[in-house]
Amino acid sequence: MSSSKSPTLLEDVRRVMRLKHYSLHTERSYCEWIKQFVKFHHLNERAGLFENCEAKIEDFLSYLATERKVASSTHYVKFPFMHINLVPNGI
């Protein structure tokens, strides 16, 4: 008897990225940004990703720019959320 366990967020991300033929390097990069985003917002449940998602993305990008001194050109980190539709309306 097998247990049907729901896929994790990152498993879903990987599956979607593979369906869209993203490179392995891009997949790994996006997954790392998503892990940092989840950690930054202390998200424990997938549903938390969708609550007030625009503000969460903006807060994370501001944190990267001000606290971590990440170049503004690196703000393409918004792409994981847009390209793989992790948030409604492809924000």
C-alpha positions as CSV (number, residue, x, y, z in Angstrom):
1,M,0.0,0.0,0.0
2,S,1.6,3.3,-1.1
3,S,1.0,6.6,0.6
4,S,-0.1,9.4,-1.7
5,K,1.8,12.3,-0.4
6,S,1.3,15.8,-1.9
7,P,4.3,17.2,-3.8
8,T,6.3,19.9,-2.1
9,L,6.4,23.4,-3.5
10,L,9.8,22.9,-4.9
11,E,8.8,19.6,-6.5
12,D,5.9,21.4,-8.2
13,V,8.3,24.2,-9.3
14,R,10.7,21.7,-10.8
15,R,7.9,19.8,-12.5
16,V,6.5,23.0,-14.1
17,M,10.0,24.2,-15.1
18,R,10.8,20.9,-16.8
19,L,7.4,20.9,-18.6
20,K,8.4,24.4,-19.9
21,H,11.9,23.1,-20.9
22,Y,13.9,25.4,-18.6
23,S,17.6,24.6,-18.2
24,L,18.8,22.7,-15.2
25,H,20.9,25.8,-14.2
26,T,17.8,28.0,-14.3
27,E,15.8,25.5,-12.3
28,R,18.4,25.4,-9.6
29,S,18.7,29.2,-9.5
30,Y,14.9,29.7,-9.3
31,C,14.6,27.1,-6.6
32,E,17.3,28.8,-4.6
33,W,15.6,32.2,-4.9
34,I,12.3,30.6,-3.9
35,K,13.9,29.0,-0.8
36,Q,15.3,32.3,0.2
37,F,11.9,34.0,-0.3
38,V,10.1,31.3,1.8
39,K,12.7,31.6,4.5
40,F,12.6,35.4,4.5
41,H,8.8,35.4,5.0
42,H,8.8,32.4,7.5
43,L,6.3,30.6,5.3
44,N,5.2,27.3,6.7
45,E,2.3,26.6,4.3
46,R,1.9,26.9,0.6
47,A,-1.2,29.0,1.0
48,G,0.9,31.7,2.7
49,L,2.7,32.3,-0.6
50,F,-0.6,33.5,-2.1
51,E,-1.6,35.9,0.7
52,N,-0.7,39.4,0.0
53,C,1.8,38.1,-2.6
54,E,2.6,41.4,-4.4
55,A,3.7,43.0,-1.1
56,K,5.7,40.0,-0.1
57,I,7.6,40.1,-3.4
58,E,8.3,43.8,-3.1
59,D,9.4,43.4,0.5
60,F,11.8,40.6,-0.5
61,L,13.2,42.7,-3.4
62,S,13.7,45.7,-1.1
63,Y,15.4,43.5,1.5
64,L,17.8,42.2,-1.2
65,A,18.6,45.7,-2.4
66,T,19.1,47.3,1.0
67,E,20.3,44.6,3.4
68,R,22.1,42.2,1.1
69,K,23.2,44.9,-1.4
70,V,22.1,42.8,-4.3
71,A,22.3,44.8,-7.6
72,S,19.0,46.0,-9.0
73,S,19.7,43.9,-12.1
74,T,19.3,40.9,-9.9
75,H,15.7,41.8,-9.4
76,Y,14.9,39.3,-12.1
77,V,14.4,37.1,-9.0
78,K,10.8,38.1,-9.6
79,F,10.8,35.9,-12.6
80,P,10.4,32.6,-10.7
81,F,7.1,33.8,-9.5
82,M,6.1,35.1,-12.8
83,H,7.3,32.4,-15.2
84,I,6.0,29.4,-13.3
85,N,2.8,31.0,-12.0
86,L,3.4,30.5,-8.3
87,V,1.3,33.5,-7.6
88,P,-2.1,34.5,-9.1
89,N,-2.1,36.7,-12.2
90,G,1.6,35.9,-12.9
91,I,2.8,38.8,-10.7
